[in-house]
Amino acid sequence: MPDESPPSAADNAPIALAAAPEPAVATTRKNKVRIIVSIDPDLLAALDSLARYKGLSRAGTISLACADLIDRGRRQCHG
């Protein structure tokens, strides 16, 4: 039986983002930018565990987490 509680993420784990070079062949997905991410191994394990729990891909989980972080930041800035 799978664990019913979502995994906890590591706090203050270092994350570095960089734009990856554009692929030589156009992809079928529109409006997406490929990036390279360096992430703490423990945070990555927690991310992968959460993705499995939610039935999402790693990339989908990262995208949703980023969207949520940005949304919360906007709400804090704009009341």
C-alpha positions as CSV (number, residue, x, y, z in Angstrom):
1,M,0.0,0.0,0.0
2,P,1.5,3.4,-1.0
3,D,2.3,6.0,1.7
4,E,-0.7,8.3,2.0
5,S,1.2,11.4,3.0
6,P,3.2,13.5,0.5
7,P,7.0,13.6,1.1
8,S,8.6,16.6,2.7
9,A,11.1,18.7,0.7
10,A,14.5,19.6,2.0
11,D,14.8,23.2,3.2
12,N,17.3,25.6,1.8
13,A,18.7,23.2,-0.8
14,P,20.8,24.9,-3.4
15,I,19.2,25.2,-6.9
16,A,20.9,26.7,-9.9
17,L,19.0,27.4,-13.2
18,A,20.5,28.0,-16.6
19,A,18.9,28.2,-20.0
20,A,20.0,25.3,-22.1
21,P,21.0,25.8,-25.7
22,E,18.2,25.5,-28.2
23,P,17.8,22.1,-29.7
24,A,18.9,21.7,-33.4
25,V,15.5,20.1,-34.2
26,A,12.3,21.9,-33.3
27,T,10.2,20.1,-30.7
28,T,6.5,19.4,-31.0
29,R,5.7,21.2,-27.8
30,K,5.1,24.9,-28.2
31,N,6.0,27.6,-25.7
32,K,8.3,25.5,-23.7
33,V,12.0,26.3,-22.9
34,R,14.4,23.5,-22.0
35,I,16.5,24.4,-19.0
36,I,19.3,22.8,-17.0
37,V,18.8,22.5,-13.3
38,S,21.4,21.7,-10.6
39,I,19.6,20.5,-7.5
40,D,20.5,19.0,-4.1
41,P,20.2,15.2,-4.3
42,D,18.0,15.0,-1.3
43,L,15.6,17.6,-2.7
44,L,15.6,15.7,-6.0
45,A,14.7,12.5,-4.2
46,A,11.8,14.3,-2.5
47,L,10.7,15.9,-5.8
48,D,10.7,12.5,-7.5
49,S,8.8,10.9,-4.6
50,L,6.2,13.7,-4.8
51,A,5.9,13.3,-8.6
52,R,5.2,9.6,-8.2
53,Y,2.7,10.3,-5.4
54,K,0.9,12.8,-7.6
55,G,1.2,10.7,-10.8
56,L,3.1,13.5,-12.5
57,S,6.4,13.7,-14.4
58,R,9.4,15.3,-12.8
59,A,9.2,18.2,-15.3
60,G,5.4,18.6,-14.6
61,T,6.0,18.7,-10.9
62,I,8.7,21.3,-11.2
63,S,6.5,23.4,-13.5
64,L,3.6,23.2,-11.0
65,A,5.9,24.1,-8.1
66,C,7.3,27.1,-9.9
67,A,3.8,28.3,-10.9
68,D,2.6,27.9,-7.3
69,L,5.7,29.8,-6.0
70,I,5.2,32.6,-8.4
71,D,1.5,32.8,-7.7
72,R,2.1,33.0,-3.9
73,G,4.8,35.7,-4.5
74,R,2.4,37.8,-6.5
75,R,-0.3,37.5,-3.9
76,Q,2.1,38.6,-1.2
77,C,3.3,41.6,-3.3
78,H,-0.2,42.7,-4.4
79,G,-2.1,42.0,-1.2
